[in-house]
Amino acid sequence: MAIVRVREHVNPLSRRYQTPTPAPDWNQVFSDLSRPLHLDIGCGRGVFLLKMAEQHPDWNYLGLEIREPIVQQALEWRDEAGLKNLHYIFCNVSNSLHPMLASLPTGVLARVSIQFPDPWFKRKHQKRRVVQPEIVTTLAEFMKSDTTVFLQSDILEVAQKMVDRFAESPNFVRTSSEWLAENPLPIPTERELMVMSFGDPIYRAIFRKV
């Protein structure tokens, strides 16, 4: 796999990213649109989803990412693997998530993951973080009862803020009051593997749609 080098952080509030990305023809994207869908928000290079799609062909996988060059690279890797249950879309989640989910068949969104999002440490930049109340509201609208959102970060402040956003919603309930010691998903992300190799803590939580 050749690796494309891109900027680590992209400002979602910049003018370039204010036009919503139109949804694709989903029947042209997935070979079986009736399968449950796992949505990974901020999928990065998409390696996590690639491996998930290979190991679990009974699910569809969709990655959304704001850095266009690595989305193109991820699509090339998908095509090389010949996977018909995986797709990646270059978009700004803050303005594209709702129309994207609204275009899907009702009830297919079964699981969401948001893993190691850009931290945006400065207070004035925190409005750039991906988990905002509008995102939580949108996910609540399109997720069925008993479906789940998995959150993780190696930065406590970021993880806690994500948890707080979902906890503020009456549509989601945290499954445990403690941080999860293990990742419930079978595939770790590249960032997760790196953090684990350093022996640093990872803060994980699951919310259930009610």
C-alpha positions in Angstrom: 0.0 0.0 0.0 1.5 3.3 -1.1 0.8 6.1 1.5 -0.3 9.5 0.5 1.0 12.3 2.8 -1.6 14.9 3.7 -2.1 17.6 6.3 -2.9 16.1 9.7 -5.7 18.6 10.5 -8.3 20.3 8.2 -10.5 23.2 9.4 -14.1 22.1 8.7 -15.2 25.7 9.1 -13.2 27.0 6.2 -15.0 28.2 3.1 -13.8 25.3 1.0 -15.8 22.8 3.0 -19.1 24.6 3.3 -20.8 23.0 0.3 -22.5 19.7 1.3 -21.4 16.6 -0.5 -24.3 15.0 -2.4 -25.1 11.4 -1.5 -24.2 8.7 -4.1 -26.6 6.2 -5.7 -26.3 3.7 -2.9 -27.4 0.9 -5.2 -24.3 1.5 -7.2 -22.1 1.7 -4.0 -23.2 -1.5 -2.2 -24.0 -4.9 -3.7 -26.7 -5.5 -1.1 -28.2 -2.4 0.4 -30.3 -4.3 2.9 -27.3 -5.3 5.0 -26.8 -3.4 8.3 -24.5 -0.4 7.9 -21.6 0.6 10.1 -20.7 4.3 9.7 -17.2 5.4 10.7 -17.1 9.2 11.1 -13.6 10.6 10.4 -12.3 7.3 9.0 -8.8 8.6 8.1 -7.1 6.2 5.7 -9.9 3.7 6.1 -7.7 0.7 7.0 -10.0 -0.1 10.0 -13.0 -0.3 7.7 -11.2 -2.2 5.0 -10.3 -4.9 7.5 -13.8 -4.9 9.0 -15.4 -5.3 5.5 -13.1 -8.1 4.7 -13.8 -10.0 7.9 -17.5 -9.3 8.1 -19.1 -9.4 4.6 -22.6 -9.6 6.1 -22.3 -5.8 6.9 -21.9 -2.7 4.8 -19.3 -0.2 5.8 -19.2 3.6 5.1 -16.4 5.9 6.0 -16.7 9.7 6.0 -13.5 11.8 5.9 -12.7 15.5 5.2 -9.2 15.0 3.7 -9.9 14.3 0.0 -6.5 12.7 -1.0 -6.7 9.9 1.6 -10.3 9.2 0.6 -9.2 8.7 -3.0 -6.4 6.4 -1.7 -8.9 4.5 0.4 -11.1 3.9 -2.6 -8.2 2.6 -4.6 -7.4 0.1 -1.8 -11.0 -0.9 -1.7 -11.1 -1.6 -5.4 -7.9 -3.5 -5.2 -9.5 -5.7 -2.6 -12.6 -6.1 -4.7 -14.9 -5.2 -1.8 -18.6 -4.5 -2.6 -19.6 -3.8 1.0 -17.3 -0.8 1.6 -17.4 2.8 0.5 -15.7 6.1 1.5 -16.9 9.6 0.9 -15.0 12.9 1.0 -17.2 15.3 2.9 -17.6 17.7 5.8 -19.7 15.8 8.3 -21.1 18.9 9.9 -23.1 19.8 6.8 -23.2 16.5 4.8 -24.2 13.9 7.4 -27.9 14.7 7.5 -28.6 14.6 3.8 -26.3 11.6 3.5 -28.2 9.5 6.1 -31.6 10.8 4.8 -30.9 9.3 1.4 -30.3 5.8 2.8 -33.1 3.2 3.2 -34.8 3.5 6.6 -33.4 1.4 9.3 -30.1 0.3 7.8 -27.8 2.4 10.0 -26.9 -0.1 12.8 -23.6 1.1 14.3 -21.6 4.3 14.4 -18.0 4.8 15.4 -16.0 8.0 16.1 -12.4 7.1 16.8 -9.6 9.4 17.7 -11.0 12.6 16.2 -8.9 15.7 15.7 -8.6 17.2 19.2 -8.5 21.0 18.4 -7.0 21.8 21.8 -7.3 25.6 21.7 -10.6 26.8 23.2 -11.4 29.0 20.2 -11.0 26.0 17.9 -13.1 23.6 19.8 -16.2 24.4 17.6 -14.2 22.6 14.9 -14.5 19.3 16.8 -16.6 16.7 15.0 -19.0 15.8 17.8 -21.3 18.7 18.1 -25.0 18.7 19.3 -26.2 18.8 15.7 -24.3 15.6 14.9 -25.8 13.8 17.9 -29.3 15.0 16.9 -28.8 13.7 13.3 -27.6 10.3 14.5 -30.5 10.0 16.9 -32.9 10.7 14.0 -31.6 7.9 11.8 -30.5 5.2 14.2 -33.0 2.6 15.4 -33.5 1.6 19.0 -30.7 -0.6 20.5 -28.2 0.4 17.9 -24.9 1.7 19.2 -22.3 4.5 19.0 -18.7 3.7 19.9 -16.4 6.5 20.9 -12.7 6.4 21.7 -9.8 8.8 22.1 -6.4 8.8 23.7 -7.0 12.4 25.0 -9.2 12.4 28.1 -10.6 15.9 27.5 -11.7 15.0 23.9 -13.2 11.7 25.1 -15.1 13.3 27.9 -16.5 16.1 25.7 -17.8 13.5 23.2 -19.4 11.5 26.1 -20.9 14.7 27.4 -22.4 15.6 24.1 -24.2 12.2 23.8 -25.1 12.1 27.5 -27.0 15.5 27.0 -29.3 13.8 24.4 -32.4 12.0 25.7 -32.0 9.6 22.8 -28.8 8.0 24.0 -27.8 6.1 27.1 -24.3 5.2 28.1 -23.9 1.5 28.6 -21.3 1.8 31.4 -20.4 4.7 33.7 -16.7 3.6 33.5 -14.3 3.9 30.6 -14.2 0.6 28.7 -10.9 -1.3 29.2 -11.2 -3.1 25.8 -12.3 -2.2 22.3 -15.5 -4.1 21.7 -14.8 -4.1 17.9 -12.6 -6.8 16.5 -10.3 -4.5 14.5 -8.2 -1.7 16.1 -7.5 1.5 14.2 -3.9 2.5 13.2 -4.0 5.2 15.8 -5.1 2.8 18.5 -2.3 0.4 17.7 0.2 3.2 18.0 -1.2 4.5 21.3 -1.2 0.9 22.7 2.4 0.4 21.7 3.4 3.4 23.8 1.4 2.0 26.8 -0.8 5.1 26.9 -4.4 5.0 28.1 -7.4 5.0 25.7 -10.8 6.3 26.8 -13.7 4.3 25.3 -17.4 4.5 25.7 -20.5 3.0 24.1 -23.9 4.7 23.8 -27.1 2.9 23.0 -29.9 4.5 21.1 -33.2 4.4 23.1 
